[in-house]
Amino acid sequence: MSTISKDSLKISLLQLECHFTWALLKKHNSNEKALENLKKAEEAIQKRHPDEIDWRSLVTWGNYAWIYYHMQRYEEAQTYVSKVENSCKKLSSTAHGKIQLPEIYAEQGWALLRFGFNYFERAKNCFEEAMKSEPDNPDFNAGYATAMYRLEVNSQWYRGETTPCLEALKRAVELNPKDTSLAALLALVLQRLHRGHEGERYIQEGLQKTPDFPVFLRHAANFYRKKGEVDKAVEILKKALALTPKSVVLHHQLGLCYKFKALQLKKTRHSPQEEMANFMQLAIFHFKTVIDKKPVFFYAYSDLAKAYAISKRYEEAEEIYQKVLQKNDMACEEKQEIYLNYAYFQQFHMKSESKAIKYYIECLKVEADSYARKKCSEAVETLLKQKIESGLGDATDIGTLGLVHNLNGKKQEAIECYEKAIALDPNNEEYLNTLAELQLSISS
């Protein structure tokens, strides 16, 4: 293929609506495996939606075109570009493959949901766009409610008596009465809002309707673990794991259950040490399985490190924290969660207040408003104020409290701290410069 036609093909490819133009497949792109998966997707569409092949295949064909392009099989790439363009013409859309069907927005939304926290906001926006055309479409509402739920769970938005995703989930469940996984998400939200009795009805119905559906079983187990019925949760998770043995989420939840059981035993007066150690070892096994199978499941690193710390295996806990802290592909909220847990580890297990303060502050430096950040802010302020008010604090502690206030946008409190720190350490250039910048920002 000539350079001109190759460039022309690239222009056409960039117009397609598919995973490649949604910036999703840049990191991991095994071409042969991708072709195998696309073939399965194409067969599924032909079997389930024989009358809607044109629009339902657009994303699949776009992905085919990109993969063949990367494999330098340009003629096959062009064939799929042409298939997309012809379908778009049939569907009376714009030229060059850019198609604005609500179904394509929804397909993009579902794809984004599979790629983790960084993509949830974009997924929500896609479903919102799709719902503009069809507000009562069951699939679009299901996607929108799922995206809202995941955003809230990950960013800890909810703290009051209501939550933004509650109404979205109620609506989605109403439009998708057979979808037990949606009903289970609604149950989990109701449980968070202290309406667990109301939520459990959905779980019990789901166990009757879909007793062998792994996604529902995972949510049901989560519900019972949070309710405190951990043995019931373990029983459900084992059943789900038998159905889908490669599921890292199930391993993670089993780890959480066994850790909970160990901690419950620890609280008893005459705790059976051997049984407690066995539960903690099971928790460690499942958490290790998660990070071995899915190294980007960052929350599992904290869970594994916590399990090691509880078992007084401090070196192994430290090793896990250092391993995850070196990773640079975490979302801001994930990084903040790691800093919070590592600071707790330093404060409560290693008894190092100085290191705890350092990592609470590292969390505050990450620019994202999250529950973990709020907890770090509270913890570091408490530590520093206790030290200062007891008379043990020096200029460094007061200056550090000033830094905390500054990172939290409390400029006047920061100024007062830096003034006190300078009174004790008059020649400290860092304090003098920061104070001058703060005063200038307030006066300007």
DARAFEN-V239927 format. One record per helix or strand of 2 or more residues. SS is the DSSP state (a for helix, b for strand). FROM is the first residue (numbers start at 1). TO is the last residue. If there is no record, write none. Layout:
BEGIN
[[SS/FROM/TO] [SS/FROM/TO]]
END
This chain:
BEGIN
[[a/3/14] [a/31/48] [a/53/56] [a/58/70] [a/74/90] [a/102/113] [a/117/133] [a/138/155] [a/164/175] [a/180/192] [a/196/209] [a/214/227] [a/230/243] [a/248/267] [a/273/293] [a/298/310] [a/314/325] [a/332/349] [a/353/365] [a/371/389] [a/395/407] [a/411/424] [a/429/443]]
END
